[in-house]
Amino acid sequence: VPTLDVSDPGNVHEGSDAVFNVTLGKAVDANTTLTFKLGGEIEANDIGTVKVTIGGNPVTVTANADGTFSITVPAGTTGGIVVTVPTTNDAVFEGSEKLTLEATLSGKTASGVDLPAGITDTGNAAIVDSQGPGADVPTLDVSDPGNVHEGSDAKFDITLGKAVDAETTITFKLGGDIEGDDIGTPVVTIGGATVTLVNNGNGTYSFQVPAGTTGGIVVT
């Protein structure tokens, strides 16, 4: 009875390919079907079109209605099956996202005997967005308001070099040569709308930045 083994590509830099090698422990004397599903923490736009080669030759990949993919494995095959999953290099910081490939072998022998159920295995990869090519680690830039006349507002514009795919927190502290009665209560707007500002009680303030934000953050 054949077994199935799917390799673990490990860390894959965003924009690079996740390559899963699939091997059968024993050959089958008839064509069989390998069905696989991609999962983990990925979204549809995190990956491109899946490609499969057997022995270096491209094979037809069928996209099934249930979100799985299928290929035909020629009789006698044990190795050389390579599933390549391109990852998308976007401009959003997503950290490390798990990518899995769960594969199942099914079909009949040449004499018409069904392969046993449960010939399956899962390969694991992680799409890494924090280092190497394709990294989207955000940077933070706070503008310099310059000279501000007493009684006027000091406005600090804050921008992120890259967006983040989840809500984040900006914490800030006012310092310099000021004393407590030199300034009033800070106000923060994002995209022109006032947001809730939390006084943390330790001299710092915090507010939430919606996912996808890169600019339009003003601290007055």
Buried (B, 14 or more C-beta within 10 A) or exposed (E): EBEBEBBBBEBBBBBBBBBBBBBBEEBBEBBBBBBBBBEBBBEEEBBEEBBBBBEEEEBEBEEEEEEBBBBBBEEEBEEEBBBBBBBBBBEBBBBBBEBBBBBBBBBBEEEEEEBEEEBBBBBBBBBBBBEEEBBBEBEEEEEEBEEEEEEEBBEBBBBBEBBBBEEBEBEBEBEEEEEEEEEEEBEBBBEEEEBEBEEEEEEEBBBBBEEEBBEEBBBB
